[in-house]
Structures are given as structure tokens and as C-alpha cells.
Amino acid sequence: MSTAKRLLDREFTRETCYELLPEWQGLDIRITELSGGITNKLYRVQSEKGDYTVRIYGDKTDLFISRDNEAHAITEMCRLGVCAPLIKYLPEKGVTIVEFIDDALVLKNKHFLDPALYPKIVAPIRKIHSSNVRLKKVFNPLVEIMKMSAILAGLDVKYKEFDIAGTIDRLVKLSSIINIPETEYVPCHNDLLADNFILINEDAAHKYASPMYIIDWEYAGMAPRYYDIADMFQEILVPREAEKGIVTEYCSGDDAERTLFLVDLFKPFPDIYWFLWSLVQLNISTITFDYYQYGKVKYENAIRNLSFVRKTYGVAV
């Protein structure tokens, strides 16, 4: 049994913390399990020497996550001032430790309904996309869906209630219509759910490089910028007017209509990716979570969006 497996399964105690942070040996430590992790187990650890988030990798997540690529992305994004610093990368133990961002609010979907927050939400996304950073992973949405489908097939499970093969065929056709070459890919987060946005409290702004941080870079890579925004919209599920407002802010009023069109065409891709991911997790994860229902919702959203692009733009696949 690997160290990563043992850490994942056993209680996270002060002794566990000393094992990961031997320089904290003998210090008083406060440990808090963090909610929201459906891929990994997350803990906040505090002592007089620091305040960190410890991520213990979920079982078999190496099937679809490169931790080397994740560590590289965190390092590069920290240099941009949009994410917390990497404290320790311990792949042999199945652990990544980053600085915990205190004095902050974790966003929820409702926050994306507030136009006053759009500049703070959009600023780090635009900064990432417009940077010259070259992330190690190339995240081609269609290719990644194919990979996740292959992982699911390798688990030898069947879900006849979903037309997986037929839906992927539709995405192949849609991808050929979108036709964005990998040479035009930009650095992307690729998992922009609300919980990954951390808004710094105004009275603590002087302690941080940015008013908004983005966390959890496991899926980061070079990807179409429109996919990144589409993924965000499919997570936060805000009304159309909010989507238009966010895209207008992102584009600074320039070419917003075309950007929204491409975002709309990409919407089925993240839903099918996370649908397949959820079925894989259902069969490999030891974390308690309703992966089946999560995936079912994603699948249904993707089918609705394929219908939406046909009705709205005449793009039938």
C-alpha cells in the first residue's frame, strides 16, 4: 500500500502534520478539515510558522491528473499574482501544500449575479489568458473527453441510460465547426467553479497582490479561452443576462458578441468532460459524494446546450 493511500485513508492528526512538515515538530497545531473537496481530501493546518492548505490526492487520480503539471501551474500562476504560493510538493506522499488564503470570502454561484463583482471576477481570468505563460499540459477539450471516455471504458462498467458514444460523435462534429487550432490556446484554469474564486476582504487588501485569487489548478493547461469561460458558466449556471455581462466585462466591450458565440459552442464540452469524470470517480473514489447524480446533471445540461446552439445559431450536430 502506497504512502498516498495510507494518508488518504487514515485520520489526519498532529503526527501526520509533523510527517509532512517536520519543521513544525513540537509546535501547537490547529487542524481543520475543509469542505468542498470531491477529488481530494483537504485540510487547513495552522501554527506559529504558517497557515496552509494540505491536499491529499484522491485514490487513483493519477489516471487523469498530472501532479507535476499542477505544481508547475501553481508556481507560474503565483508569479502572476493570481493564486496562493506553493509551499511543498510531495508527490511521493501524495500531497501538495499551498498557503491558505485567510481574510477572504469563498464565492458562491449567487455572487456571479452581482455586476459590481464582475471586474474582480474577470480580472484574474483575463490576466491568465493574456499572459505569456506556457503551461506544460495541452488541454484540448475534445482530446481530454476522449481520454476520459477511454478511462471509463477501461473500468468495464456500463451506463446504457446515457448515449455516450453518440454524444461524443456530436462533439467531434462541433469541434470541427469551432476549429480553434492548438497554436491559439492560452493558459487556462479549466475548472472555474465558484468555490475556486477567493475574494479578499477589503480591510485585508493591503496584504495581498490581488483582490481575487483562484485556487485548485489540477486541470490547468493550454486551452481555448472560450472553453475556460464556458466551463465557468456551466458551473455557476447564471441567467443569460449575467453571462452577457461577464463576457462584456471580459472583452472590455470589444468583440463580446463573437466571444459569447464561441463560449456557447464550447458549453457542451465541459459538461461531457465532467460527466465522464464523475462516472470514473463513482468507480474509483473513496470520498463520499453522489457522483452519479452530479454526472447525470452535467449530461443533461450538455444535451440542452447542444439543442440551444442549434436553435440560437443554427449549428446542428
N, C-alpha and C positions, 0 to 999 in steps of 0.2 A: 504494500500500500504506500502511495507516494506521500510526501510531506504535505503537498497541497490538499490531498484528500483528507488526511488526518486533521489539518487545520479547519477544513470546511465542516467536518463532522463533529468536532469536539467543542466544548464550551470555550468561549473567548474569555480568558481570565488575565489577571495581572501577570502571571507567569508566561502566558502566551505573548503578552506585550513585551516583556523582558527579552523573550526569544527573538522578537522582530526588531526591538530597539534596545540592545544591550547597554547602550549609553544611558538609558533610563533606569538601570538596575538600582533598586533601593529607594526610588522616588515614589511619592504618593501619586497614584494614577486614578483618574476617573474614566470609566468606560461606559459608553452609551451605544446601544445597537440602533442603527439608523434604519428608518423605514424606506420603502420605495425601491429596494434592490430586487429585481426579478431575474437577474442574471448571476449576481454575486451576493455574498454577504458583506455588509458594510458596518463599520464601527467607527465611532469618534473616540479618540483617546487623547486625554489632556494631562499634562504635568507642567511643572515649572519650566521645563525645557521646550515645550511646544504644544500645539493643538493640531491634531492630524486626523485625516480620514484614512482608515485601513480598509482596502478592498481585498477580500479573499475570493479568488476566482471560483466561479461555479463549476460543477462537475462537467468535464468534457467540453468546456467552452473553447478549448484549443481547436475544435472542429471548425469553428467559424471566426475566431478572433486570434489575431497575432498580437501577443503582448509586447513584443519588440516594437511593432509598428505603433501600438498605443503609447508606449513610453516616449517614442520619438515625437509623436504628435503633441503630447503634453508639453514636452520640452520646447518645441517650436512655438506652440500657442502661448506658452508662458512668456516667451520673448516678445510676442506681440502685445502682451498685457491683457489677454482675454481669458486666461484660465489660471487656476491655482498652481503654484510651483510643485514639481515632483520632488519628494523628499527621499524616497527609496524605491528602487525597482528590484524586487526579489523573486524572479521567475522560478528559481529553484524551490522556493517555498510557496509559490502560487499566490503572491501578494504584491500589490502596488500601494504605496503610501504617498498621499499628497497632503498639502497644507489644507486644513479646514478653514473655510471662509465664514467667519463669525460676523456679527453686526450686519446681518443681511436677511432678506426675505426670499424664500424659495417661491418662484412664480407658480401659479395655478392657471388653468385654462381661462378663468374669468378675467385675469389680468390682461389678456390679449384683446379684450373688448374695450379697453381704455385707450383712446387715441393719444392721451397725454404721455403714455408709456412707450409709444411706437418708436420715438427717436432712440430711447435707451435700449429697446429690444433689438432694433435693426442695426445699431452702430457696430456691435461686435461681429455680427454676421457679415456686414459689408466689409469690415476690416479684414476678416479672414479671407473672404472671397477675392478681395483686391490685392492681397499680399503676394509677394513673390516666393512664398514658402513652397517647397516641393515635398509633399508627404510621401512616405515610402510606398504606401498602398495605392493602387489604382482601383477605385470603386466604380466600376461600370455597372449601372443598375441591372441591366439585363443579364450580364455575366454573373453577378452576385446572386440573382434569383435562380439562375441555372445551377450554381454551386449549391445553394441551399436546398433546391429540389433534389439534387443528387445525394446530399447528406440524408435527407428524409427517406429517399428510396433505399439507401443503404441500411436503414434501420428495419426494413422489411415490415412496414406497417401500412395499412390501407385505410383510406378515408373516402369511401365511394360517394359520400354526400357532397363532396367538392369536386368540381371539374378542373383539377389541377393542370393536366396536360393541355386541355383546350384553352384555359385562361392564359397559360404561358405562351401558347401559339398566338393569341391575340396581342400579347405584349411584344412578341417578336415583330409583328407587323407594325405596331405602334412605334417601336423603336426605330424602324426603318423610315417611318414618316418624320419623326423628330430629327433623326440624323445629325446628332452632335458628335463630332469626332473627339477622340480622347486627347488630341492636341489642344483642345479648347477647355479641358477640365481645369478646375481651380480647387484649392484646398477647401474641403467641406467637412462638417461635423457628422452629418448623416444620421443623427438621432436627436433632433431638436424638439423633444417633448418639453412641456412647460417646466417639469421638475429639474431640468438641466440648466435653467436660467436662474442665476443668483443675483438679486438686486441689492446693492449695498445701501444700507441706511444712510440718509443724508448726513446725520451727525457723525458718521464714521468715514465719510468720503475721502477725507484727507489721508487716510491710512492705506488707500488702495489706488492702483493705477487706472482703474476704470470703474464707472458706476454700475456696470453689468458684467458679470463673469459667466462663462459657460463651462460646465463640468461634464465628465464622463465621455472620454474620447476613444472608446473601444472600437468604434466603427469608422473612425475618421479616415479620409483618403482623398485622393484627387477624383473629383466627380463633377457632373454638370451642376452649376449653381442653382438651376431651376429645380433639380431633384431635391436639393437641400431644403429649399423653401417649401416644395410640395410635401416633403416628409413632415415638416413642421406643421403645415396646415392640416394634414391628415391625423396628427396627434392632438392638436388643440381644438379642431373642429369648431371653428368660429363661423358666424354668418358671413355671407358673401361681401357685405359692405366692409366688414373688418378685414377680410382678405385684401380687398381693393385698397384699403387704407394702408395696410402694412406694405404691400407691393409698391404703392406710390411713394411711401417714405423710403423704401429700399432703393428705388430708382431716382430719388430726388426729383420726381416729376418727369423724368426723361425716359421715354420708351416703356412706360409702365404697361401699356396695353399688350405689347408683344411679350413682355416678361410674364404677365398673368396668363396669356395663352399657352406659353411653354410650361409654366408651372402646372396649369390644368392638365396638359397632356401627360405630365410626369406623375400625377397623383396616384394612378393605379399601381405604379411600380413599388413605392414604399409599402403600400398596403399588402401587396402579394409577398414582398420580402418578409415583412413581419408576421404575416400569416404562416408562411412556411417555417420561419424561425420559431414561432410558438408551437407548432406541431413537433418540431425537433426537440424543443425544450420539454414538451409534455412527456417525451420518451427518455430523456436523459437527465433531467434536472432533479435534484433532491430538495429544491426550495419549494415551499408550499405556496402555490399560486394556481389560479384557474386558467392555465394556458389555452385550453381548448376554447373556452368562451371568448378569450381575448383574440385568438386567431380567427374564430368564426366572424366576429365583428369586422375584423380587418378585411376578410374575404368579401363580405357583403358590401363594405364600403368601396372596394375595388370594382366590383361589378356595377355598382351605382355610378361610379365615376366614368367607367367605360361608356355607359349609357349617356352620361352628361356630355362628354366630348362629342358624341355622335349628334345629339340634339342641338348643342350650342354651336359647334363648329363644323358639323358635317363630316367629322373624322370617324368613319365607321371601320371597325376592325373586329 
